[in-house]
Amino acid sequence: MTRKRTPRVVILVLGLMYGAVLFAGFCAPYDPVEQDRDHPFAPPTRFRLMDAEGRFHFRPFVYAWTSRAGIFAEYQADRARPLPLRVFVRGSEYKLLGLLACNRHLFGLDTPGRIALLGTDGYGRDQFSRLLWGGRISLLAGLIAATLSLSIGTLIGVASGYFGGLADDLLMRLAELFLAMPWLYLLFAVRAFLPLRISPSTAFLLLVVVIGTVGWARPARLVRGVVLSAKERTYVLAARGFGGSNLYVVRRHILPQTLGVLLTQGAILVPQYILAEVTLSFLGLGVGEPAPSWGNMLGALQRYQVLSSYWWMLAPGLALIPVFWGYHVLADFLHERLEFGR
């Protein structure tokens, strides 16, 4: 794959992942908290075109899993009745984009059949549905927290670099303090002061605000460097000489110079913040059950039996690989463009 095409592929991959989690209610066949206690740790459902009698089916179908008598989480395929795959089926209700009440899902089976593309967890909940709904929290937490960090960093970096003097000294010493601060322990401390049980929405907002406000220092220092250089350029001095206000000069001539740095920092910060959310939820300090996030889904792997016996429980960790790869490639591309532009 050529380097010219790589950013397009990365943007496509990330766009598909964010689109899938944004429309999780439609793409997921089931409610993420819906339990099927008769099928704990059921393996992924297999699509088939040829049935047990050797007949070909144009429509893909599956065989339901039936439990083996007396053995926990051991299943065999019920080959007596093929279950054809349906599209745009009716199912559990959800709100599309949090606004419109819908009950149509992209795919599924006729009731009472159930399909599990990535198997089920210990409560019989569909892992694929939980992966999509959990991605809403994990991926969007990283994106929103990075936006918050960049906003704070831009404001402080521009003010520090443009006005200089005492303001510059105070703001940069504050930035150094935040750079030296062990943010993970800070999050632990903040979480320790809160009630043990908080709603998933409250936990999500807490993670976004704390992670976003802790990580502003590095973008602020980089923006300050760009502003120090930009404010000495001829056209900026000319604009100030013609009576341009500080707000006009910053908005028209200086802020555009920081765009490359901000985009590069965004591509670096988003995966870091996604990992922070996953880590905290994995340790039980983030979004808690029954609401899914990739972190608390991976929390089941703390039990050796689950880790060694049910490989499909690793799905949230595997989903992080293309996310981190995509942002890494995107950051490298933006950095090269920024250096070339200079």
SULCOR-V188157 format. One record per pair of residues at least 12 apart in sequence whose C-alpha atoms are under 7 Angstrom apart, sorted by the first residue. I is the first residue (numbers start at 1). J is the second residue. D is the distance in whole Angstrom. If there is no record, write none. Layout:
i & j & d
I & J & D
I & J & D
//
This chain:
i & j & d
7 & 330 & 6
10 & 326 & 5
14 & 323 & 7
14 & 326 & 7
20 & 132 & 7
21 & 132 & 5
21 & 133 & 6
21 & 135 & 6
21 & 136 & 5
22 & 97 & 7
22 & 136 & 6
23 & 96 & 7
23 & 97 & 7
24 & 132 & 5
24 & 133 & 6
25 & 94 & 6
25 & 96 & 7
26 & 104 & 6
26 & 105 & 5
26 & 106 & 6
27 & 105 & 6
27 & 106 & 5
28 & 105 & 7
28 & 128 & 7
28 & 129 & 5
28 & 132 & 7
29 & 105 & 6
29 & 106 & 7
29 & 107 & 6
29 & 108 & 6
29 & 129 & 6
30 & 91 & 7
30 & 92 & 6
30 & 129 & 6
31 & 92 & 6
31 & 129 & 7
32 & 125 & 7
32 & 126 & 7
32 & 129 & 5
32 & 130 & 5
32 & 133 & 7
33 & 125 & 6
33 & 290 & 6
33 & 291 & 7
34 & 125 & 6
35 & 123 & 6
35 & 124 & 5
35 & 125 & 5
36 & 123 & 6
36 & 124 & 4
36 & 125 & 6
37 & 123 & 6
37 & 124 & 5
39 & 124 & 5
40 & 73 & 6
40 & 120 & 6
40 & 121 & 6
40 & 122 & 5
40 & 123 & 5
40 & 124 & 4
41 & 73 & 6
41 & 119 & 7
41 & 120 & 5
41 & 121 & 5
41 & 122 & 5
41 & 124 & 6
42 & 73 & 6
42 & 119 & 5
42 & 120 & 5
43 & 119 & 4
43 & 120 & 7
44 & 116 & 6
44 & 117 & 5
44 & 118 & 5
44 & 119 & 4
45 & 62 & 7
45 & 115 & 6
45 & 116 & 5
45 & 117 & 5
45 & 119 & 7
46 & 62 & 6
47 & 60 & 6
47 & 61 & 6
47 & 62 & 5
48 & 60 & 6
48 & 61 & 5
48 & 62 & 6
49 & 61 & 6
52 & 79 & 6
59 & 84 & 7
59 & 85 & 7
60 & 84 & 6
60 & 85 & 6
61 & 82 & 6
61 & 83 & 5
61 & 84 & 4
61 & 85 & 5
62 & 82 & 6
62 & 83 & 5
62 & 84 & 6
63 & 77 & 6
63 & 78 & 6
63 & 79 & 6
63 & 81 & 7
63 & 82 & 5
63 & 83 & 6
64 & 77 & 6
64 & 78 & 5
64 & 113 & 7
65 & 77 & 5
65 & 78 & 6
66 & 78 & 6
83 & 109 & 7
84 & 109 & 7
85 & 108 & 6
85 & 109 & 6
86 & 107 & 5
86 & 108 & 5
86 & 109 & 6
87 & 106 & 5
87 & 107 & 4
87 & 108 & 6
88 & 104 & 6
88 & 105 & 5
88 & 106 & 5
88 & 107 & 6
89 & 104 & 6
89 & 105 & 5
89 & 106 & 7
89 & 107 & 6
89 & 108 & 6
90 & 103 & 5
90 & 104 & 5
90 & 105 & 6
91 & 103 & 5
91 & 104 & 6
91 & 105 & 7
116 & 128 & 7
118 & 312 & 6
119 & 312 & 6
130 & 292 & 6
131 & 294 & 7
131 & 316 & 6
133 & 292 & 6
134 & 292 & 5
134 & 293 & 4
134 & 294 & 5
135 & 293 & 6
135 & 294 & 6
137 & 293 & 6
138 & 274 & 6
138 & 277 & 6
138 & 278 & 7
138 & 293 & 6
138 & 294 & 6
139 & 274 & 6
141 & 208 & 6
141 & 274 & 7
142 & 270 & 5
142 & 271 & 7
142 & 273 & 5
142 & 274 & 4
143 & 270 & 6
144 & 208 & 7
145 & 208 & 5
145 & 209 & 7
145 & 211 & 6
145 & 212 & 4
145 & 273 & 7
146 & 212 & 6
146 & 266 & 6
146 & 269 & 6
146 & 270 & 6
148 & 212 & 5
148 & 213 & 7
149 & 212 & 5
149 & 213 & 6
149 & 215 & 6
149 & 216 & 4
150 & 216 & 6
150 & 219 & 6
150 & 262 & 7
152 & 216 & 6
153 & 216 & 5
153 & 217 & 6
153 & 219 & 5
153 & 220 & 4
154 & 219 & 7
154 & 220 & 6
154 & 223 & 6
156 & 220 & 6
157 & 220 & 4
157 & 221 & 6
157 & 223 & 5
157 & 224 & 4
158 & 223 & 6
158 & 224 & 6
158 & 227 & 6
160 & 224 & 6
161 & 224 & 5
161 & 225 & 7
161 & 227 & 5
161 & 228 & 5
162 & 227 & 6
162 & 228 & 7
162 & 231 & 7
175 & 217 & 5
178 & 214 & 7
178 & 217 & 6
179 & 217 & 6
183 & 214 & 7
191 & 285 & 7
200 & 287 & 5
200 & 288 & 6
200 & 291 & 7
203 & 286 & 6
203 & 287 & 5
204 & 287 & 6
207 & 277 & 7
207 & 286 & 7
211 & 273 & 7
219 & 265 & 7
223 & 258 & 6
226 & 258 & 6
227 & 254 & 6
230 & 254 & 6
231 & 254 & 7
236 & 249 & 7
236 & 253 & 6
260 & 338 & 6
264 & 331 & 5
264 & 334 & 6
264 & 335 & 6
267 & 327 & 5
267 & 330 & 6
267 & 331 & 5
268 & 327 & 7
268 & 331 & 6
271 & 324 & 6
271 & 327 & 7
277 & 295 & 7
278 & 294 & 6
278 & 295 & 4
279 & 295 & 6
281 & 295 & 5
281 & 296 & 5
282 & 295 & 4
282 & 296 & 5
282 & 298 & 6
282 & 299 & 5
284 & 296 & 7
294 & 316 & 5
298 & 314 & 7
298 & 316 & 7
//
